[in-house]
Amino acid sequence: MRDARVSAMRGVTAVALVLSFAGVAAAQSATAPAGMVWVPGGTFWMGSDEPEFPDARPWHEVQVDGFWMDRTEVTNAQFAAFVKATGYVTIAERKPRPEDFPGAPPENLVAGSVVFTPPAGPVPLDSHYRWWSYVEGANWRHPTGPGSDLAGKDQHPVVHIAYADALAYCRWAGKRLPTEAEFEYAARGGLDRARYVWGEEFQPGGRFMANTFQGHFPDTNTAEDGYVTTAPVGSFLPNGYGLVDMAGNVWEWTSDWYQPDYYTALAATGKVARNPQGPGSSFDPSEPGVAKRVHRGGSFLCNDQYCSRYCPGGRGKGELDTGTNHLGFRCVKSEPTGSNPKE
């Protein structure tokens, strides 16, 4: 199957993607919500056959209804407008409550978030604690901690966003978070079971198509794609639906609880899953007592050496109260029943 798909997809080039985007854009309704594009409903094969993605197997057929989706990840400027209008304070900016962390020393209960901190040299890849650190004072306004700011980064994706933060923004904007199925369907842009959201080749014509990690992970990012951390949204070509950064840049929240065998359960029914909403609860074998939601899209830290989950079938996961400097989100909006945005 892989060989046949590779052969079929070799012709997907940057020019074809631009033409595809132009066709989608031309079909958009004049009343499209600002900053959103229409993702037409349809049926697709969801998942992956990549051996390093055991929780993304097996392939299973899914049908989703059409929906509007933010063309880009939510930016710092957009999130700042939300905060100005509502006075919202993110989880990372709040001092942790002792009752939520029983037994924790008071000196450890400080506002902050998790920041990627590259080690001085090569390290074993057996523990992510070798390159992640909890940094006091790190939050969306200060992405790497005190002393950092958003100067010149209005159009970068907002980061250090916990699940509750994303939900609060969605409610304010009159939108919601995408389901995992909606995200993957949109990310694929109409390409059937392609390895990447743009086709089968990682660099078609030698061109980088997403903000990912080059070099030796985690100590040396050579930034051949032009970016060490986040990139301004839309720095890379859109996919077939006109969406940008559906792979790389920052991980994005979805509304689904995480369970590693959820796809197996869907496939076992033998039916096409229609608008799946995810399992009813969370379970992660690596941390059985910690509830997690699914992340999608990968980030600027993904590469084939350690994490290639910028592939459209790749799944991430995260605790609801935890943000990082490579985690953001985008919103979707359902079309009212019985309406057609193309009319």
PASE-319250 format. One record per residue: x, y, z of N, C-alpha, C in turn. Coordinates in steps of 0.2 Angstrom, whole numbers, padded with zeros to 4 digits, always signed. Each point is the difference from the previous one (the first is absolute). Layout:
XYZXYZXYZ/...
This chain:
+0004-0006+0000-0004+0006+0000+0004+0006+0000/+0006+0000+0004+0004+0006+0000+0003+0002-0006/+0003-0005-0004+0003+0001-0006-0005+0003-0005/-0006-0002+0000-0005+0002-0005-0002+0008+0002/+0000+0001+0007-0002+0007+0002+0006+0005-0002/+0006-0003+0001+0006+0004-0002+0000+0002-0007/-0001-0005-0004-0001+0001-0008-0005+0005-0001/-0006+0000+0003-0005+0004-0002+0001+0007+0002/+0003+0001+0006+0001+0007+0003+0006+0003-0002/+0005-0003-0004+0006+0004-0002-0001+0006-0004/-0006+0001-0003-0001+0006-0004-0003+0005+0004/-0001-0001+0006-0003+0006+0005+0006+0005+0001/+0000+0005-0003+0005+0005+0001-0002+0007+0003/+0004+0004+0001-0002+0007+0003-0004+0003-0004/+0001+0000-0007-0004+0003-0005-0008-0002+0001/+0000-0007+0000-0007-0003+0000-0003+0002+0007/+0003+0000+0005-0003+0002+0006-0002+0007+0000/+0003+0005-0003-0002+0007-0001-0006+0000-0004/+0000-0004-0006-0006+0000-0004-0006-0003+0004/+0001-0005+0004-0005-0003+0003-0003+0005+0005/+0004+0004+0004-0002+0005+0004-0004+0005-0003/+0002+0002-0006-0003+0005-0004-0007-0002-0001/-0001-0006-0002-0007-0003-0002-0004+0000+0006/+0002-0002+0006-0004+0000+0006-0002+0007+0002/+0005+0005+0000-0001+0007+0001-0006+0003-0004/+0001-0002-0006-0005+0003-0005-0007-0002+0002/-0001-0006+0003-0006-0003+0002-0003+0002+0006/+0004+0004+0004-0002+0002+0007-0006+0005-0001/-0005+0000+0005-0005+0004+0000+0002+0007+0002/-0003+0005-0003+0001+0007+0002-0001+0002+0007/-0004-0005+0004-0002+0002+0007+0004-0005+0004/+0006-0002-0002+0004-0005+0004+0002+0004+0006/+0000-0003+0006+0003+0003+0006+0007+0002-0001/+0002+0006+0003+0006+0003-0001+0006-0005+0002/+0004-0001-0004+0006-0004+0001-0001-0007+0000/-0006-0002-0003-0001-0007+0000-0001-0003-0007/+0001-0006-0001-0001-0003-0007-0005-0006+0001/-0004-0001-0005-0005-0006+0000+0004-0006-0002/-0001-0005+0005+0002-0007-0002-0006-0004-0001/-0001-0002-0007-0006-0004-0002+0000-0007+0004/-0006-0002+0002+0000-0007+0003+0002-0005-0005/+0001-0006+0002+0002-0006-0004+0002-0006+0004/+0002-0005-0003+0002-0006+0003+0008-0001-0002/+0004-0002+0005+0007-0001-0001+0002-0006+0004/+0006-0002-0001+0004-0005+0004+0004+0003+0005/-0002-0001+0006+0004+0003+0006+0005-0005+0003/+0006+0003+0002+0004-0004+0004+0007+0000-0004/+0004-0005+0001+0007-0001-0003+0002-0007+0000/+0005-0002-0004+0003-0006+0000+0007+0001+0002/+0002+0006+0002+0007+0001+0002+0001-0005+0006/+0006-0004+0001+0001-0004+0005+0001+0003+0007/+0002+0007+0000+0002+0003+0006-0007+0004+0003/-0005-0001-0004-0007+0002+0003-0005-0005+0002/+0002-0004+0005-0005-0006+0001-0007+0003+0002/+0000+0006+0003-0007+0002+0002-0004+0003-0005/+0003+0000-0006-0003+0003-0006-0003-0005-0005/+0001-0007+0002-0002-0005-0004-0007-0004+0003/-0004-0003-0004+0001-0001-0007-0003+0006-0004/+0001+0000-0007-0004+0004-0004-0008-0001+0001/-0004+0005+0000-0007-0001+0001-0003+0005-0004/-0006-0001-0002-0004+0005-0004-0004+0004+0004/+0000+0007-0001-0003+0005+0004-0004+0004-0005/-0006+0002+0002-0004+0006-0003-0001+0006+0004/+0002+0005-0003-0001+0007+0004-0005+0004-0004/-0004+0004+0004-0004+0005-0003+0005+0006-0002/-0002+0005-0004+0004+0006-0002+0000+0005+0006/+0005+0004+0000+0001+0004+0006+0005+0006-0002/-0001+0005+0003+0005+0006+0000+0006-0001+0004/+0006+0001-0002+0006+0000+0004+0004+0006-0001/+0003+0002+0006+0005+0006+0000+0005-0002-0005/+0002+0005-0005+0005-0002-0005+0007-0001+0003/+0001+0004+0006+0006-0001+0004-0001-0002+0007/+0006-0001+0003+0000-0001+0007-0002+0007+0003/-0003+0000+0006-0002+0006+0004+0007+0004+0001/+0000+0006-0002+0007+0004+0001+0000+0004+0007/+0006+0002+0001+0001+0004+0006-0005+0006+0000/+0000+0003-0006-0005+0006-0001-0007-0001+0002/-0002-0006-0003-0007-0002+0001-0001-0001+0007/+0004-0004+0004-0001-0002+0007+0001+0006+0004/+0004+0005-0002+0000+0006+0004-0006+0004+0000/-0003+0000-0006-0007+0004-0001-0005-0004+0005/+0000-0006+0000-0004-0004+0005+0001+0002+0007/+0006+0000+0002+0002+0002+0007-0002+0007+0001/+0001+0005-0004-0002+0007+0001-0007+0000+0001/-0004-0004-0004-0007+0001+0000-0003-0003+0006/+0003-0005+0003-0003-0004+0005+0004+0000+0007/+0006+0002+0000+0004+0000+0006+0002-0007+0002/+0000-0005-0005+0001-0007+0002+0008-0001+0002/+0001-0004+0005+0007-0002+0002+0001-0007-0001/+0005-0002-0004+0001-0007-0002+0002-0004+0006/+0000-0007-0001+0002-0004+0005+0007+0001+0002/+0005+0001-0005+0007+0001+0002+0001+0006+0004/-0004+0005+0000+0000+0006+0003-0002+0000+0007/-0004-0005+0002-0003-0001+0007+0005-0004+0004/+0000+0002+0007+0004-0004+0005-0004-0007+0001/+0004-0005-0001-0004-0007+0002-0003+0000+0007/-0005-0003+0001-0004+0000+0006+0003-0007+0004/+0001+0001+0006+0003-0006+0004-0005-0006+0000/-0006+0001+0000-0005-0005+0000+0000-0004-0007/+0003+0003-0005+0000-0004-0006+0007-0004-0001/+0005+0002+0005+0006-0004+0000+0002-0001+0007/-0004-0005+0003+0001-0002+0007+0007-0003+0001/+0003+0003+0005+0007-0002+0002+0006+0004-0003/-0002+0004-0005+0005+0004-0004+0003+0005+0005/+0006+0001+0000+0003+0005+0004-0002+0007-0002/-0002+0005+0005-0002+0006-0002+0004+0004-0005/+0007-0001+0001+0004+0004-0005+0000-0003-0007/-0003-0006-0001-0001-0002-0007-0007+0002-0003/-0004+0003+0004-0006+0002-0003+0000+0008-0002/+0003+0000-0006+0001+0006-0004-0003+0000-0007/-0002+0006-0002-0003+0001-0006+0006-0001-0006/-0002-0004-0005+0005-0001-0005-0002-0006-0005/+0004-0002-0004-0002-0005-0005+0006-0003-0003/-0001-0005-0004+0006-0005-0002+0003+0003-0007/+0007+0000+0000+0003+0003-0005+0006-0005-0003/+0000+0000-0006+0005-0004-0003+0007+0003+0001/+0005-0003+0003+0006+0002+0002+0006-0005-0003/+0002+0002-0006+0005-0005-0003+0006-0001+0004/+0002-0006+0001+0006-0002+0004+0007+0003-0004/+0005+0000+0004+0006+0002-0003+0003-0004-0006/-0002-0007+0001+0003-0005-0005-0005-0005-0001/+0002-0005-0004-0004-0006-0001-0002-0004+0007/-0006-0002+0001-0002-0004+0005-0004-0006-0002/-0001-0005+0004-0004-0005-0001-0008+0002-0001/-0003-0003-0004-0007+0002-0001-0005-0004+0004/+0002-0002+0006-0004-0004+0004-0005+0003+0005/+0001+0007+0000-0004+0004+0005+0000+0007-0003/-0007+0002+0000-0001+0007-0003+0002+0005+0005/+0001-0002+0007+0002+0005+0005+0007+0003-0002/+0004-0004-0004+0007+0003-0002-0001+0006-0004/-0005+0002-0003-0001+0006-0004-0006+0004+0002/-0004-0002+0004-0006+0004+0003+0001+0003+0007/-0001+0006+0001+0000+0003+0007-0006+0004+0002/-0002-0001+0006-0005+0005+0002+0003+0006+0002/-0002+0006-0003+0003+0006+0001-0005+0005+0003/+0002+0003+0006-0004+0005+0004+0000+0006-0005/-0006+0002-0001-0002+0006-0003+0000-0001-0008/+0000-0006-0002-0001-0001-0007-0008+0000-0002/-0002+0003-0005-0007+0000-0002-0001+0003-0007/-0006+0001-0002-0001+0002-0007+0004+0007-0001/+0000+0004+0005+0003+0007-0001+0008-0001+0000/+0002-0005+0003+0008-0001+0001+0001-0007-0002/+0001-0002-0006+0000-0007-0002+0006-0004+0002/+0006+0003+0002+0005-0004+0003+0002+0002+0007/-0005+0004+0003+0001+0002+0007+0001+0008+0001/+0002+0002+0006+0001+0007+0001+0006+0003-0005/-0001+0005-0002+0005+0003-0005-0002-0001-0007/-0004-0004-0002-0003-0001-0007-0006+0003+0000/-0002+0002-0006-0007+0003-0002-0002-0001-0007/-0005+0004-0002-0003-0002-0006+0002+0005-0005/+0005+0004+0001+0002+0005-0005+0001-0003-0007/-0003+0003-0005+0000-0003-0007-0003-0007-0001/-0004-0002+0005-0003-0007-0001-0008+0001+0000/-0003+0005-0002-0007+0001+0000-0003-0006-0004/+0003-0002-0005-0003-0005-0005+0003-0007+0001/+0004-0001+0006+0002-0007+0001-0006-0003+0004/+0000-0006+0000-0006-0004+0004+0001+0001+0008/-0005+0002+0003+0000+0000+0007+0002-0007+0003/+0004+0000+0005+0002-0006+0003-0001+0000+0008/+0002-0005+0003-0001-0001+0008-0008+0000+0001/-0004-0003-0004-0007+0000+0000-0002-0007+0003/-0003+0000+0006-0003-0006+0003-0007-0001-0003/-0003-0005+0001-0007-0002-0003-0005+0005+0002/+0000+0002+0006-0005+0005+0002+0000+0006-0003/+0007+0002-0001+0001+0007-0004-0003+0000-0007/+0001-0006-0003-0002-0001-0007-0008+0000+0000/-0003-0003+0005-0007+0000+0000-0003+0007+0001/+0003+0004+0005-0002+0006+0001+0000+0005-0006/+0006-0001-0004+0000+0004-0006-0005-0002-0005/-0001-0006-0001-0006-0002-0004-0006+0002+0001/-0002+0000+0007-0007+0003+0002+0000+0007-0002/+0005+0004+0002+0000+0007-0002-0001+0001-0007/+0003-0004-0004+0000+0001-0008-0006-0003-0003/-0004-0004+0004-0006-0003-0003+0002-0006-0004/+0005-0003+0002+0002-0006-0004+0001-0006+0005/+0004-0005-0002+0001-0006+0004+0007-0003-0002/+0003-0005+0004+0006-0003-0002-0002-0006-0005/+0004-0002-0005-0002-0005-0005+0001-0007+0004/-0004-0005-0003+0001-0006+0002+0006-0003-0003/+0003-0005+0003+0006-0003-0003-0002-0002-0008/-0006-0003-0001-0001-0002-0007-0001+0006-0004/-0003+0006+0002+0000+0006-0004+0007+0002-0002/+0004+0000+0005+0007+0003-0001+0004-0004-0005/-0001-0007+0001+0004-0004-0005-0003+0001-0007/-0006+0000-0001-0004+0001-0006+0002+0006-0003/+0000+0006+0003+0002+0006-0002+0008+0000-0002/+0004-0003+0004+0007+0000-0001+0002-0003-0006/-0004-0006-0002+0002-0003-0006-0002+0003-0006/-0004+0005+0000-0001+0005-0006-0003-0004-0006/-0003-0006+0001-0002-0003-0006+0004-0006-0002/+0006+0000+0002+0005-0005-0002-0002-0007+0004/+0000-0005-0004-0002-0007+0003+0006-0003+0003/+0000-0001+0006+0005-0004+0004+0008+0002-0002/+0000+0006-0002+0007+0003-0001+0004+0000+0007/+0007+0000-0001+0004+0000+0006+0000+0007+0003/+0000+0005-0004+0000+0007+0003-0006+0003-0003/-0001+0006+0003-0006+0004-0002+0000+0003-0007/+0006+0000-0002+0001+0002-0007+0002-0005-0005/+0001-0006+0002+0001-0006-0005+0005-0005+0003/+0004-0003-0004+0004-0006+0002+0007+0002+0001/+0003+0006-0003+0007+0002+0001+0000+0005+0006/+0005-0001+0004+0001+0005+0006+0002+0007-0003/+0004+0000-0005+0002+0006-0003-0001+0000-0007/-0006+0001-0003-0001+0000-0007+0004+0006-0004/+0004-0002-0004+0005+0005-0004+0005+0003+0005/+0001-0003+0006+0005+0003+0004-0003+0005+0005/-0006+0001+0000-0004+0005+0003-0002-0002+0007/+0001+0003+0005-0003-0001+0007-0007+0002+0000/-0005-0005+0002-0007+0001+0000-0003+0001+0007/+0004+0000+0005-0002+0001+0007+0005+0002+0005/-0001+0003+0005+0005+0002+0005+0001-0006+0005/+0006-0004-0001+0001-0006+0004+0008+0001+0002/+0003-0005+0003+0006+0000+0003+0005-0003-0005/+0006+0004-0002+0005-0003-0004+0006+0000+0005/+0005-0005-0002+0006-0001+0004+0000-0006+0005/+0003+0001+0006+0000-0006+0004-0004+0002+0006/-0006-0004+0001-0004+0001+0006+0003-0003+0006/-0001+0003+0006-0003+0007+0001+0005+0006+0000/+0006-0001-0001+0005+0005+0002+0002+0005-0006/-0001-0002-0006+0002+0004-0005-0005+0001-0006/-0004+0005+0000-0005+0002-0005+0004+0004-0005/+0001-0002-0006+0004+0004-0005-0005+0005-0004/-0006-0001+0001-0005+0005-0002+0000+0001-0008/+0001-0005-0003+0001+0000-0008-0007+0003-0003/-0006-0001+0004-0006+0002-0003-0001+0007+0002/+0005+0004+0004-0001+0007+0001-0002+0001+0007/-0002-0005+0004-0002+0002+0007+0002-0005+0005/+0002+0002+0006+0003-0004+0005-0006-0002+0005/-0005+0005+0001-0006-0001+0004-0006+0001-0005/-0005+0004+0003-0006+0001-0004+0002+0005-0006/-0005-0001-0005+0001+0004-0006-0007+0004-0001/+0000+0006-0003-0006+0003-0001-0005-0004-0004/-0006+0000+0002-0005-0005-0003+0000+0002-0008/-0001-0005-0004+0000+0001-0007+0007+0000-0003/+0005-0001+0003+0007+0000-0003+0001-0005-0005/-0004-0005+0000+0001-0006-0004-0007-0001-0005/+0001-0003-0005-0006-0001-0005-0006-0003+0004/-0006+0002-0002-0006-0003+0002-0001-0007-0003/-0005-0004+0004-0001-0006-0003-0006+0000-0005/-0003-0005-0002-0005+0000-0005-0006+0003+0002/-0002+0001+0006-0006+0004+0002+0002+0007+0002/+0006+0002-0001+0002+0007+0001+0002+0002+0007/+0001-0006+0004+0002+0001+0007+0008+0000+0001/+0002+0004+0004+0008+0000+0001+0002-0003+0007/+0006-0002+0000+0003-0003+0007-0004-0005+0003/-0003-0005-0004-0004-0006+0002+0005-0005+0002/+0007+0001-0002+0005-0004+0002+0006+0005+0003/+0003-0002+0005+0005+0004+0003-0002+0006+0003/+0005+0005+0002-0001+0006+0003-0002-0001+0007/-0006-0001+0002-0002-0002+0007-0005-0006+0000/+0000-0004+0005-0005-0005+0001-0007+0004+0002/-0005-0003-0002-0007+0003+0001-0005-0004+0004/-0003+0003+0004-0005-0004+0004-0006-0002-0004/-0003-0006+0001-0006-0003-0002-0005-0001+0006/-0006-0001-0001-0005-0001+0005+0000-0008+0002/+0003-0004-0003+0000-0008+0002+0004-0001+0006/-0003-0005+0004+0004-0003+0005+0005-0005-0004/+0006-0001+0004+0005-0005-0003-0001-0007+0003/+0000-0004-0005+0001-0007+0002+0003-0004-0006/+0006-0004+0001+0004-0002-0005-0004-0005-0005/-0005-0004+0003-0003-0005-0004-0007+0002-0003/-0001+0007+0000-0007+0002-0002-0001-0001-0008/+0005+0000-0004-0001-0002-0007-0001-0007-0001/+0003-0004+0004-0002-0007+0000-0007-0001+0001/-0003+0003+0005-0007-0001+0002-0004+0003-0006/+0001+0005-0003-0004+0003-0006+0000-0005-0006/+0006-0003-0001+0001-0004-0006-0004-0007+0001/+0000-0002+0007-0003-0006+0001-0008+0000-0001/-0003+0005+0000-0007+0001-0002-0001-0002-0007/+0005+0000-0005-0001-0001-0007-0005+0005-0003/-0001+0006+0003-0004+0005-0003+0004+0006-0001/-0002+0004-0004+0003+0007-0001-0002+0004+0006/+0005+0003+0004-0001+0004+0005-0003+0007-0002/-0006+0002+0002-0002+0006-0002+0001+0006+0006/+0004+0005-0002+0001+0005+0005+0002-0002+0007/+0005-0005+0000+0002-0002+0007+0002+0005+0005/-0001+0000+0006+0001+0005+0005+0005-0003+0005/+0003-0005-0002+0006-0003+0005-0003-0004+0005/+0004-0004+0004-0003-0004+0006-0003+0004+0005/-0003-0003+0005-0004+0003+0005+0004+0002+0006/+0007-0002+0000+0004+0001+0005+0007+0000-0002/+0005+0002+0004+0007-0001-0002+0004-0006+0003/+0004-0002-0003+0005-0005+0003+0007+0000-0004/+0005+0001+0004+0007+0000-0003+0004-0005+0004/+0002-0006-0003+0003-0005+0004+0007+0002+0003/+0003+0005-0003+0006+0003+0003-0001+0004+0006/-0006+0003+0001-0003+0003+0006-0007-0001+0001/-0001-0006+0003-0007-0002+0000-0005+0005+0004/+0002+0003+0005-0004+0005+0004-0001+0007-0003/+0003+0001-0005+0000+0007-0003-0004+0001-0006/-0005+0004+0000-0005+0001-0005+0003+0004-0006/+0000-0002-0006+0003+0004-0005-0005+0001-0006/+0001+0005-0004-0003+0001-0006+0005-0001-0006/-0003-0001-0006+0004-0001-0006+0003+0007-0002/+0007+0000-0002+0003+0005-0004+0001-0002-0007/+0000+0004-0005+0001-0001-0007+0004+0005-0003/+0004-0003-0005+0003+0005-0005+0008+0000+0001/+0002-0002+0006+0008+0000+0001+0002+0007+0001/+0007+0001+0000+0002+0007+0002+0007+0001-0003/+0003+0006+0002+0007+0002-0003+0005-0005+0003/-0002-0004+0005+0005-0005+0003-0001-0007-0003/-0004-0001-0005-0001-0007-0003+0005-0001-0005/+0003-0006+0000+0004-0002-0005+0001-0008+0000/+0002-0003-0006+0000-0007+0000+0004-0004+0005/+0005+0004+0003+0005-0003+0004-0004-0002+0007/-0005+0004+0002-0003-0001+0006-0008+0000+0000/-0003+0005-0004-0007+0000+0000-0002+0003-0007/-0003-0004-0004-0002+0002-0007-0008+0001+0000/-0003+0002+0006-0007+0000+0000-0003+0007-0003/+0004+0003-0004-0003+0005-0005-0003-0003-0005/+0001-0007-0001-0004-0004-0005-0007+0000+0002/-0005+0001-0005-0007+0001+0001-0003-0005+0005/+0002-0007+0000-0003-0005+0004+0003+0000+0007/+0006+0004+0001+0003+0000+0007-0004+0003+0005/+0000-0003+0006-0004+0003+0006+0005+0002+0006/-0002+0005+0003+0003+0002+0006-0005+0000+0006/+0002+0002+0006-0004+0000+0005+0003+0004+0006/-0005+0003+0004+0003+0005+0005-0005+0000+0006/+0003+0002+0006-0004+0001+0006-0004+0007-0002/-0006+0000+0003-0005+0005-0001+0003+0007+0003/+0004+0000+0005+0002+0006+0003+0007+0002-0002/+0003-0004-0005+0007+0002-0001+0001+0003-0007/+0003+0005-0001+0002+0003-0006+0008+0000-0001/+0002+0001-0006+0007+0000-0001+0001+0005-0006/+0007+0001-0001+0001+0005-0005+0000-0002-0007/-0003-0006-0001-0002-0003-0007-0007-0002+0000/-0004+0003+0004-0007-0003+0000-0005+0006-0001/-0004+0000-0005-0005+0005-0001-0007-0003-0002/-0004+0003-0005-0006-0002-0002-0003+0004-0005/-0005-0003-0004-0004+0004-0004-0007-0002+0001/-0005+0004-0003-0007-0002+0002-0004-0002-0007/-0006-0003+0001-0004-0002-0005-0007+0003+0002/-0004+0000-0005-0007+0002+0001-0005-0004-0005/-0005-0003+0003-0005-0004-0004-0004+0004-0004/-0002-0002-0006-0005+0003-0004-0007-0001+0003/-0004+0005+0001-0007-0002+0002-0004-0005-0004/-0003-0005+0003-0004-0005-0003-0004+0002-0006/+0000-0003-0005-0004+0002-0006+0003+0006-0004/+0005+0003+0002+0003+0005-0004+0006-0002-0005/+0001+0004-0005+0006-0002-0004+0004+0006-0002/+0006+0000+0002+0004+0006+0000+0002+0002-0008/-0002-0005-0004+0002+0001-0007-0006+0003-0004/-0006+0001+0003-0006+0003-0003+0000+0007+0001/
